[in-house]
Amino acid sequence: MRGFRRRRPAPATAVGQPGATGQILAGPAGPPSDPRAAMRRIAAEAVILQDEAESVIRGARAREGLGFLAPRGGPLVRRFFGLRDMLPRACDHPADEELRRRLDAILHHHALAVWVALDLLAYEWRSERIARQLDALDGLGAPAVQLDQLYAELAGRSTDHHAEAIRAS
């Protein structure tokens, strides 16, 4: 099925620019040196986005128009998946790896929750069972609380980590 394939962006080249050589421009130079800092930034953005996600889910439950909700919900779904792609692939420290794994699961949950809410709204007219599922939507639930806690933990650990580094020097 051709329409369901995810398109990957073409690499940026310097062709057509004055003095261009046609070489591929370099992107970021590998993973960040501190995976906790990257996870903290990702978690901070996700905390901000989850307010809008809750609003979209509440709108779907209230049967607001799909033409109004989809332009808000679609970018949220893409961004939650994008944040998930930005996570470090693995962390050396077991505690950091556990935080990374939890953050990955929460971002996936948030993206799917918004997507399912929009999908239920789109097909609500087909069946009373779908309408009941739409009525049962209750926001992002416990994973939203877990994300808040995870962000607080990442922010606290980062501060403690820097304080230890300062004391050691």
Backbone as CSV, one residue per row, in Angstrom:
resi,resn,N_x,N_y,N_z,CA_x,CA_y,CA_z,C_x,C_y,C_z
1,MET,0.833,-1.169,0.000,0.000,0.000,0.000,0.881,1.235,0.000
2,ARG,0.795,1.938,-1.013,1.677,3.054,-1.244,1.432,4.228,-0.307
3,GLY,0.199,4.546,0.020,-0.118,5.728,0.799,0.255,5.635,2.263
4,PHE,0.571,4.440,2.735,0.836,4.277,4.155,2.315,4.215,4.490
5,ARG,3.159,4.427,3.526,4.588,4.397,3.790,5.037,5.734,4.329
6,ARG,5.888,5.696,5.290,6.414,6.916,5.885,7.543,7.436,5.004
7,ARG,7.422,8.673,4.600,8.447,9.264,3.740,9.583,9.793,4.596
8,ARG,10.767,9.557,4.127,11.945,10.066,4.817,12.447,11.294,4.065
9,PRO,12.828,12.323,4.804,13.305,13.533,4.121,14.626,13.262,3.404
10,ALA,14.773,13.888,2.256,16.018,13.767,1.502,17.100,14.560,2.221
11,PRO,18.348,14.083,2.178,19.420,14.832,2.828,19.615,16.181,2.150
12,ALA,19.903,17.182,2.931,20.118,18.527,2.405,21.469,18.585,1.704
13,THR,21.495,19.197,0.545,22.765,19.356,-0.161,22.999,20.826,-0.410
14,ALA,24.221,21.134,-0.694,24.591,22.524,-0.925,24.564,22.879,-2.406
15,VAL,24.029,21.998,-3.251,23.964,22.265,-4.694,23.021,23.431,-4.936
16,GLY,23.385,24.304,-5.843,22.531,25.427,-6.198,22.792,26.663,-5.353
17,GLN,23.633,26.547,-4.370,23.979,27.701,-3.552,25.308,28.255,-4.059
18,PRO,25.503,29.556,-3.927,26.760,30.140,-4.403,27.966,29.456,-3.755
19,GLY,28.902,29.040,-4.578,30.114,28.397,-4.071,29.873,26.986,-3.583
20,ALA,28.745,26.374,-3.976,28.411,25.041,-3.477,29.234,23.984,-4.168
21,THR,29.527,22.922,-3.429,30.308,21.820,-3.975,29.464,20.590,-4.228
22,GLY,28.214,20.600,-3.760,27.355,19.443,-3.943,27.489,18.424,-2.827
23,GLN,28.279,18.729,-1.819,28.441,17.799,-0.713,27.241,17.883,0.220
24,ILE,26.988,16.791,0.888,25.887,16.750,1.859,26.295,17.525,3.101
25,LEU,25.393,18.389,3.546,25.675,19.177,4.737,25.626,18.286,5.967
26,ALA,26.506,18.518,6.879,26.541,17.718,8.100,25.435,18.156,9.049
27,GLY,24.792,17.182,9.678,23.770,17.453,10.691,24.424,17.509,12.053
28,PRO,23.653,17.286,13.093,24.222,17.274,14.428,25.306,16.208,14.531
29,ALA,26.325,16.488,15.296,27.482,15.607,15.402,27.233,14.481,16.390
30,GLY,26.324,13.580,16.091,26.106,12.401,16.921,25.241,12.683,18.130
31,PRO,25.151,11.690,19.008,24.296,11.829,20.180,24.862,12.847,21.167
32,PRO,23.993,13.478,21.961,24.491,14.437,22.935,25.369,13.741,23.968
33,SER,26.279,14.503,24.545,27.211,13.908,25.501,26.521,13.484,26.788
34,ASP,25.437,14.126,27.142,24.716,13.795,28.367,23.298,13.348,28.012
35,PRO,23.038,12.041,28.039,21.701,11.581,27.665,20.614,12.087,28.615
36,ARG,20.966,12.338,29.870,19.978,12.877,30.822,19.520,14.264,30.405
37,ALA,20.445,15.081,29.921,20.078,16.427,29.474,19.137,16.348,28.271
38,ALA,19.419,15.440,27.347,18.541,15.272,26.188,17.168,14.786,26.631
39,MET,17.133,13.821,27.536,15.842,13.308,28.012,15.079,14.379,28.779
40,ARG,15.794,15.218,29.515,15.132,16.301,30.252,14.479,17.292,29.294
41,ARG,15.175,17.651,28.211,14.606,18.567,27.213,13.395,17.943,26.528
42,ILE,13.486,16.670,26.205,12.375,15.970,25.555,11.185,15.891,26.495
43,ALA,11.433,15.549,27.751,10.346,15.453,28.731,9.709,16.819,28.965
44,ALA,10.507,17.871,28.984,9.959,19.219,29.185,9.014,19.591,28.049
45,GLU,9.405,19.311,26.812,8.523,19.619,25.690,7.259,18.764,25.735
46,ALA,7.410,17.501,26.104,6.247,16.609,26.175,5.265,17.070,27.251
47,VAL,5.766,17.574,28.369,4.886,18.093,29.429,4.075,19.272,28.893
48,ILE,4.717,20.120,28.126,4.013,21.269,27.549,2.967,20.800,26.530
49,LEU,3.334,19.837,25.693,2.427,19.363,24.649,1.239,18.581,25.207
50,GLN,1.403,17.972,26.367,0.319,17.140,26.865,-0.911,17.958,27.250
51,ASP,-0.760,19.227,27.543,-1.929,20.074,27.792,-2.785,20.200,26.536
52,GLU,-2.148,20.419,25.402,-2.880,20.505,24.141,-3.473,19.147,23.770
53,ALA,-2.740,18.073,24.056,-3.257,16.731,23.771,-4.515,16.455,24.588
54,GLU,-4.512,16.843,25.848,-5.699,16.682,26.698,-6.869,17.472,26.105
55,SER,-6.596,18.655,25.610,-7.633,19.487,25.018,-8.232,18.829,23.776
56,VAL,-7.400,18.232,22.947,-7.886,17.552,21.743,-8.740,16.349,22.131
57,ILE,-8.308,15.593,23.122,-9.074,14.418,23.553,-10.410,14.843,24.145
58,ARG,-10.402,15.898,24.950,-11.679,16.404,25.489,-12.597,16.886,24.370
59,GLY,-12.016,17.512,23.358,-12.795,17.965,22.207,-13.408,16.802,21.442
60,ALA,-12.671,15.715,21.312,-13.212,14.535,20.631,-14.361,13.945,21.434
61,ARG,-14.194,13.901,22.729,-15.270,13.371,23.584,-16.519,14.259,23.499
62,ALA,-16.322,15.569,23.374,-17.439,16.518,23.270,-17.995,16.593,21.843
63,ARG,-17.431,15.783,20.929,-17.888,15.713,19.543,-17.687,17.028,18.787
64,GLU,-16.590,17.718,19.101,-16.244,18.891,18.302,-15.924,18.412,16.895
65,GLY,-15.960,19.281,15.947,-15.755,18.894,14.555,-14.371,18.346,14.289
66,LEU,-14.327,17.291,13.502,-13.048,16.686,13.134,-12.192,17.671,12.334
67,GLY,-12.836,18.518,11.552,-12.106,19.533,10.794,-11.428,20.553,11.684
68,PHE,-11.914,20.709,12.899,-11.314,21.611,13.872,-10.236,20.895,14.689
69,LEU,-10.496,19.642,15.055,-9.573,18.915,15.932,-8.384,18.294,15.192
70,ALA,-8.605,17.788,13.987,-7.531,17.105,13.263,-6.322,18.000,12.985
71,PRO,-6.511,19.268,12.587,-5.332,20.117,12.379,-4.552,20.386,13.668
72,ARG,-5.189,20.236,14.800,-4.485,20.384,16.084,-3.888,19.059,16.533
73,GLY,-4.637,17.970,16.344,-4.198,16.664,16.834,-3.126,16.013,15.991
74,GLY,-3.222,16.144,14.668,-2.238,15.514,13.787,-0.807,15.946,14.078
75,PRO,-0.545,17.257,14.166,0.815,17.684,14.499,1.266,17.211,15.883
76,LEU,0.333,17.093,16.820,0.699,16.577,18.143,1.173,15.128,18.057
77,VAL,0.433,14.326,17.308,0.814,12.926,17.141,2.201,12.843,16.520
78,ARG,2.423,13.607,15.462,3.736,13.599,14.803,4.833,14.070,15.747
79,ARG,4.548,15.078,16.551,5.585,15.599,17.446,5.908,14.620,18.559
80,PHE,4.896,13.965,19.121,5.182,12.964,20.154,6.048,11.840,19.574
81,PHE,5.733,11.395,18.355,6.570,10.378,17.724,7.957,10.937,17.406
82,GLY,8.019,12.214,17.008,9.312,12.837,16.744,10.174,12.928,17.992
83,LEU,9.550,13.278,19.112,10.292,13.321,20.373,10.800,11.934,20.741
84,ARG,9.987,10.958,20.465,10.382,9.576,20.749,11.604,9.193,19.912
85,ASP,11.637,9.635,18.652,12.780,9.359,17.787,14.036,10.077,18.263
86,MET,13.878,11.183,18.981,15.021,11.952,19.459,15.652,11.378,20.725
87,LEU,14.977,10.437,21.364,15.526,9.841,22.581,16.840,9.126,22.275
88,PRO,17.748,9.116,23.250,18.970,8.326,23.049,18.590,6.863,22.820
89,ARG,19.331,6.173,21.984,19.019,4.768,21.684,19.240,3.881,22.900
90,ALA,20.201,4.222,23.724,20.483,3.462,24.940,21.294,4.347,25.869
91,CYS,21.219,4.046,27.153,21.997,4.778,28.151,22.909,3.793,28.868
92,ASP,24.096,4.249,29.221,25.063,3.381,29.885,24.647,3.053,31.313
93,HIS,24.131,4.037,32.017,23.749,3.839,33.418,22.380,3.168,33.484
94,PRO,22.236,2.097,34.274,20.946,1.383,34.329,19.761,2.252,34.764
95,ALA,19.973,3.171,35.684,18.878,4.050,36.124,18.455,4.976,34.984
96,ASP,19.416,5.482,34.221,19.092,6.333,33.073,18.379,5.529,31.987
97,GLU,18.792,4.301,31.810,18.135,3.442,30.817,16.681,3.189,31.206
98,GLU,16.429,3.018,32.479,15.051,2.822,32.951,14.215,4.083,32.688
99,LEU,14.782,5.260,32.949,14.085,6.517,32.661,13.828,6.665,31.161
100,ARG,14.804,6.307,30.337,14.653,6.390,28.892,13.534,5.468,28.412
101,ARG,13.505,4.265,28.962,12.476,3.297,28.588,11.084,3.786,28.980
102,ARG,10.967,4.352,30.183,9.676,4.872,30.640,9.228,6.061,29.788
103,LEU,10.163,6.957,29.484,9.833,8.123,28.657,9.407,7.690,27.254
104,ASP,10.064,6.695,26.712,9.697,6.164,25.405,8.259,5.631,25.424
105,ALA,7.912,4.885,26.448,6.556,4.323,26.552,5.508,5.425,26.710
106,ILE,5.810,6.444,27.495,4.855,7.539,27.713,4.634,8.332,26.431
107,LEU,5.695,8.633,25.709,5.559,9.372,24.450,4.730,8.569,23.440
108,HIS,4.962,7.265,23.404,4.190,6.402,22.511,2.719,6.407,22.924
109,HIS,2.459,6.320,24.213,1.080,6.349,24.720,0.383,7.646,24.334
110,HIS,1.042,8.770,24.549,0.432,10.061,24.265,0.084,10.192,22.781
111,ALA,1.003,9.785,21.907,0.740,9.858,20.468,-0.460,8.990,20.097
112,LEU,-0.489,7.785,20.612,-1.591,6.882,20.285,-2.911,7.344,20.890
113,ALA,-2.890,7.929,22.074,-4.125,8.394,22.703,-4.790,9.478,21.863
114,VAL,-4.009,10.418,21.365,-4.565,11.480,20.521,-5.057,10.887,19.203
115,TRP,-4.266,10.008,18.618,-4.626,9.399,17.349,-5.927,8.603,17.470
116,VAL,-6.040,7.800,18.514,-7.241,6.981,18.710,-8.461,7.871,18.946
117,ALA,-8.298,8.954,19.703,-9.424,9.864,19.935,-9.940,10.427,18.613
118,LEU,-9.027,10.838,17.749,-9.434,11.373,16.441,-10.059,10.282,15.573
119,ASP,-9.492,9.097,15.635,-10.009,7.982,14.858,-11.420,7.591,15.323
120,LEU,-11.626,7.533,16.630,-12.964,7.226,17.147,-13.968,8.291,16.726
121,LEU,-13.546,9.550,16.767,-14.434,10.626,16.357,-14.810,10.501,14.884
122,ALA,-13.851,10.104,14.060,-14.105,9.974,12.630,-15.103,8.859,12.317
123,TYR,-15.103,7.798,13.126,-15.956,6.642,12.852,-17.111,6.488,13.834
124,GLU,-17.336,7.481,14.642,-18.368,7.419,15.676,-19.749,7.159,15.091
125,TRP,-20.022,7.671,13.930,-21.339,7.530,13.312,-21.651,6.099,12.898
126,ARG,-20.629,5.248,12.819,-20.835,3.890,12.321,-21.482,2.951,13.333
127,SER,-21.253,3.193,14.605,-21.689,2.210,15.587,-21.888,2.851,16.950
128,GLU,-22.858,2.340,17.670,-23.094,2.800,19.041,-21.936,2.396,19.952
129,ARG,-21.291,1.274,19.662,-20.151,0.832,20.477,-18.981,1.812,20.348
130,ILE,-18.763,2.315,19.149,-17.699,3.301,18.954,-18.051,4.577,19.707
131,ALA,-19.316,4.970,19.677,-19.753,6.168,20.405,-19.528,5.987,21.908
132,ARG,-19.780,4.793,22.420,-19.542,4.536,23.851,-18.053,4.615,24.186
133,GLN,-17.212,4.117,23.279,-15.768,4.219,23.495,-15.329,5.682,23.514
134,LEU,-15.901,6.473,22.652,-15.595,7.899,22.613,-16.037,8.581,23.906
135,ASP,-17.201,8.191,24.410,-17.682,8.736,25.683,-16.786,8.339,26.850
136,ALA,-16.104,7.214,26.727,-15.261,6.711,27.818,-13.876,7.359,27.852
137,LEU,-13.532,8.150,26.836,-12.215,8.796,26.831,-12.070,9.691,28.052
138,ASP,-10.941,9.556,28.699,-10.717,10.316,29.925,-9.343,10.976,29.904
139,GLY,-8.972,11.579,28.810,-7.692,12.274,28.727,-6.524,11.310,28.621
140,LEU,-5.370,11.768,29.028,-4.154,10.971,28.941,-3.955,10.061,30.147
141,GLY,-4.699,10.294,31.205,-4.692,9.390,32.353,-3.388,9.374,33.133
142,ALA,-3.107,8.204,33.687,-1.947,8.022,34.562,-0.613,8.321,33.876
143,PRO,-0.431,8.002,32.584,0.851,8.345,31.956,1.168,9.843,31.977
144,ALA,0.154,10.701,31.982,0.411,12.143,32.075,1.014,12.484,33.436
145,VAL,0.490,11.880,34.476,1.037,12.094,35.825,2.447,11.530,35.899
146,GLN,2.656,10.359,35.293,3.987,9.751,35.289,4.997,10.623,34.548
147,LEU,4.557,11.265,33.461,5.459,12.161,32.730,5.854,13.350,33.598
148,ASP,4.907,13.922,34.314,5.232,15.024,35.221,6.264,14.580,36.263
149,GLN,6.061,13.398,36.829,6.992,12.875,37.832,8.358,12.584,37.213
150,LEU,8.354,12.020,36.024,9.601,11.695,35.351,10.391,12.963,35.036
151,TYR,9.685,14.001,34.578,10.373,15.267,34.303,10.970,15.841,35.591
152,ALA,10.197,15.812,36.668,10.714,16.316,37.952,11.944,15.517,38.376
153,GLU,11.908,14.219,38.173,13.054,13.379,38.529,14.266,13.714,37.665
154,LEU,14.046,13.887,36.360,15.161,14.233,35.476,15.740,15.598,35.824
155,ALA,14.882,16.551,36.113,15.360,17.894,36.471,16.112,17.853,37.796
156,GLY,15.611,17.083,38.747,16.274,16.967,40.048,17.589,16.234,39.963
157,ARG,17.622,15.142,39.197,18.843,14.358,39.064,19.914,15.157,38.357
158,SER,19.499,15.938,37.350,20.460,16.732,36.606,21.109,17.761,37.519
159,THR,20.299,18.391,38.369,20.819,19.372,39.310,21.762,18.700,40.291
160,ASP,21.378,17.528,40.815,22.236,16.804,41.747,23.541,16.402,41.064
161,HIS,23.455,15.961,39.806,24.627,15.534,39.065,25.606,16.702,38.913
162,HIS,25.094,17.901,38.562,25.960,19.064,38.406,26.537,19.499,39.751
163,ALA,25.755,19.399,40.807,26.265,19.751,42.132,27.399,18.831,42.549
164,GLU,27.267,17.540,42.249,28.338,16.591,42.569,29.585,16.909,41.759
165,ALA,29.416,17.275,40.502,30.555,17.607,39.651,31.284,18.852,40.173
166,ILE,30.513,19.827,40.673,31.106,21.047,41.206,31.878,20.718,42.488
167,ARG,31.271,19.893,43.363,31.946,19.512,44.617,33.225,18.743,44.344
168,ALA,33.228,17.909,43.300,34.391,17.084,42.999,35.555,17.918,42.488
169,SER,35.267,19.087,41.905,36.355,19.897,41.329,36.960,20.851,42.301
